[in-house]
Amino acid sequence: MADISLDREHTALLIADFYEAMMTSIPHAVERAVVDKTVALQKAARDAGIMVCYCATVFRPGYPEIGARNKTFGQRKASGQLAVFDPLAVIHPAVAPVEGEVVVGKHRVNALYGTGLDVSLRANDIHDLVILGYATSGVVLSTVRYASDLDYNLYVVEDCCSDSDAEVHEFLTGRIFPRQAEVVQSADVIAALVG
């Protein structure tokens, strides 16, 4: 177990792109009990009184946020799949936000880009950001890189992150994230919040 210290007044938990469809079907999430661990961490965060935030990728009908040059989301627009605009419609119900918690819909991979999340964090004098979610190679990677450039102290909760490619998850959490974040386990964060 890593011994970490978190200042409750300046810490936020970000539950990023924690989609019910992915967390209940991807073996990497199911086999590692990611949902149960995240529920326990969310409860500890709420009990400690720290800020809890959520993000989900959403679009308006017709996908006006997706341009022709957007390789990441262009296929979704072309698929004819109905757009979901409400982030609450896709967040796993086991970790559903409660009134007063920050929920942002995003139109890109990064949780901080083009959303009100950074404004909310700065308005509440947040310095330490604890991040988890799906996918490790998507929202977690993009947000860690961007948040590091914004000078947040970052903690990636490895056992509450999941990816469709377990090897990519291992590479990112073992080799890439430690350059900009502390890679921790949910038990480490819970201990820091309870202590």
C-alpha positions as CSV (number, residue, x, y, z in Angstrom):
1,M,0.0,0.0,0.0
2,A,1.2,3.5,-0.9
3,D,1.2,6.1,1.8
4,I,-0.4,9.2,0.3
5,S,-1.6,12.4,1.9
6,L,-4.6,14.3,0.7
7,D,-5.8,17.7,1.9
8,R,-9.6,17.2,1.9
9,E,-10.3,20.9,1.3
10,H,-8.2,20.9,-1.9
11,T,-9.0,17.5,-3.3
12,A,-11.5,16.3,-5.8
13,L,-12.4,12.9,-7.1
14,L,-13.2,12.6,-10.9
15,I,-15.2,9.6,-12.0
16,A,-14.6,9.8,-15.7
17,D,-16.6,8.1,-18.4
18,F,-17.8,5.4,-16.0
19,Y,-20.3,4.0,-18.5
20,E,-22.6,1.2,-17.4
21,A,-22.4,-0.5,-20.8
22,M,-18.6,-0.7,-20.6
23,M,-18.1,-1.4,-16.9
24,T,-20.5,-4.4,-17.0
25,S,-19.2,-5.9,-20.2
26,I,-15.4,-5.4,-20.6
27,P,-13.6,-8.3,-19.0
28,H,-10.8,-6.0,-17.7
29,A,-13.5,-4.2,-15.6
30,V,-15.5,-7.1,-14.6
31,E,-12.7,-9.4,-13.6
32,R,-11.0,-6.7,-11.5
33,A,-14.3,-5.7,-9.7
34,V,-13.8,-2.1,-10.9
35,V,-17.4,-1.1,-10.1
36,D,-17.3,-2.3,-6.5
37,K,-14.0,-0.6,-5.8
38,T,-15.2,2.6,-7.3
39,V,-18.4,2.5,-5.2
40,A,-16.3,2.1,-2.1
41,L,-14.0,5.0,-3.1
42,Q,-17.0,7.2,-4.0
43,K,-18.5,6.5,-0.6
44,A,-15.2,7.3,1.2
45,A,-14.9,10.6,-0.8
46,R,-18.4,11.6,0.1
47,D,-17.9,10.7,3.8
48,A,-14.7,12.8,3.8
49,G,-16.5,15.7,2.3
50,I,-14.3,16.1,-0.8
51,M,-15.6,17.3,-4.1
52,V,-16.9,14.5,-6.3
53,C,-17.1,15.2,-10.1
54,Y,-18.2,13.2,-13.1
55,C,-17.8,13.5,-16.9
56,A,-19.3,11.6,-19.8
57,T,-19.0,12.1,-23.6
58,V,-22.3,13.3,-25.0
59,F,-23.5,15.0,-28.2
60,R,-26.6,16.9,-29.3
61,P,-28.9,15.4,-32.0
62,G,-27.1,15.4,-35.3
63,Y,-23.7,15.6,-33.7
64,P,-22.9,19.3,-34.5
65,E,-19.9,19.0,-32.2
66,I,-18.2,16.6,-34.5
67,G,-16.4,17.9,-37.5
68,A,-15.3,16.0,-40.6
69,R,-11.6,16.0,-39.5
70,N,-12.4,14.4,-36.1
71,K,-11.0,10.9,-36.4
72,T,-12.0,9.9,-32.9
73,F,-15.7,10.6,-33.1
74,G,-16.3,10.9,-36.8
75,Q,-17.3,7.2,-37.0
76,R,-19.9,7.7,-34.3
77,K,-21.5,10.6,-36.3
78,A,-21.5,8.6,-39.5
79,S,-23.0,5.5,-37.8
80,G,-26.5,6.9,-37.6
81,Q,-26.4,6.0,-33.9
82,L,-28.7,8.3,-31.8
83,A,-26.9,10.9,-29.9
84,V,-27.1,11.0,-26.1
85,F,-27.0,14.5,-24.7
86,D,-27.5,13.9,-21.0
87,P,-24.4,12.6,-19.2
88,L,-26.6,11.1,-16.4
89,A,-28.1,8.7,-19.0
90,V,-24.8,6.9,-19.5
91,I,-23.1,7.0,-16.1
92,H,-23.2,3.7,-14.3
93,P,-26.1,3.8,-11.8
94,A,-24.0,2.3,-9.0
95,V,-22.0,5.5,-8.9
96,A,-24.8,7.9,-9.9
97,P,-24.1,11.6,-8.9
98,V,-26.2,13.1,-6.1
99,E,-27.4,16.7,-5.9
100,G,-24.6,19.2,-5.6
101,E,-21.9,17.0,-7.3
102,V,-20.4,18.4,-10.5
103,V,-21.4,16.6,-13.7
104,V,-20.1,17.7,-17.1
105,G,-20.9,16.6,-20.5
106,K,-17.9,16.7,-22.8
107,H,-17.5,16.5,-26.6
108,R,-13.9,15.4,-26.7
109,V,-11.9,12.7,-24.9
110,N,-10.3,15.1,-22.3
111,A,-12.6,15.8,-19.3
112,L,-11.1,19.4,-18.9
113,Y,-11.2,20.5,-22.5
114,G,-14.3,22.6,-23.5
115,T,-16.1,21.8,-20.3
116,G,-16.8,23.6,-17.0
117,L,-14.8,21.1,-15.0
118,D,-11.6,23.1,-14.7
119,V,-13.6,26.3,-13.7
120,S,-15.4,24.3,-11.0
121,L,-12.2,22.8,-9.7
122,R,-10.4,26.2,-9.6
123,A,-13.5,28.0,-8.1
124,N,-13.3,25.5,-5.2
125,D,-9.5,25.8,-4.8
126,I,-8.8,22.2,-5.8
127,H,-5.1,21.3,-6.2
128,D,-5.2,17.5,-6.0
129,L,-7.2,15.5,-8.5
130,V,-7.9,11.8,-8.1
131,I,-8.9,10.3,-11.4
132,L,-10.4,7.0,-12.4
133,G,-12.6,5.6,-15.2
134,Y,-12.9,4.2,-18.7
135,A,-10.9,4.1,-20.7
136,T,-7.4,4.2,-19.3
137,S,-6.2,4.9,-22.9
138,G,-8.9,7.5,-23.4
139,V,-10.3,9.9,-20.9
140,V,-7.8,9.0,-18.2
141,L,-4.7,9.5,-20.4
142,S,-6.0,12.7,-22.1
143,T,-7.1,14.2,-18.8
144,V,-3.9,13.3,-17.0
145,R,-1.8,14.9,-19.7
146,Y,-3.9,18.1,-19.8
147,A,-4.3,18.4,-16.0
148,S,-0.6,18.0,-15.5
149,D,0.0,21.0,-17.8
150,L,-2.5,22.9,-15.6
151,D,-0.4,22.0,-12.6
152,Y,-2.8,19.8,-10.7
153,N,-1.3,17.2,-8.3
154,L,-2.6,14.0,-9.9
155,Y,-3.5,10.6,-8.6
156,V,-4.6,7.8,-10.9
157,V,-6.5,5.1,-9.2
158,E,-5.2,2.1,-11.1
159,D,-7.7,-0.5,-9.8
160,C,-10.7,1.7,-10.6
161,C,-9.6,2.3,-14.2
162,S,-10.3,-0.1,-17.1
163,D,-9.5,-0.4,-20.8
164,S,-10.6,-2.7,-23.6
165,D,-6.9,-3.5,-24.0
166,A,-5.4,-4.8,-20.6
167,E,-1.8,-4.5,-22.0
168,V,-2.3,-0.9,-22.9
169,H,-3.7,-0.2,-19.4
170,E,-0.6,-1.9,-17.8
171,F,1.8,0.1,-20.0
172,L,0.1,3.4,-19.2
173,T,-0.2,2.9,-15.5
174,G,3.2,1.3,-15.2
175,R,5.3,3.4,-17.6
176,I,3.5,6.6,-18.7
177,F,1.4,7.9,-15.9
178,P,4.1,7.9,-13.2
179,R,5.8,10.7,-15.1
180,Q,2.9,13.1,-14.3
181,A,0.8,11.4,-11.6
182,E,1.0,9.1,-8.6
183,V,-0.5,5.7,-9.6
184,V,-2.3,4.4,-6.6
185,Q,-4.9,1.8,-5.5
186,S,-8.3,2.6,-4.3
187,A,-7.4,1.3,-0.8
188,D,-4.6,3.9,-0.7
189,V,-7.0,6.7,-1.4
190,I,-9.6,5.5,1.0
191,A,-6.9,5.2,3.8
192,A,-5.8,8.8,3.0
193,L,-9.4,10.1,3.2
194,V,-10.3,8.2,6.4
195,G,-7.1,9.0,8.2
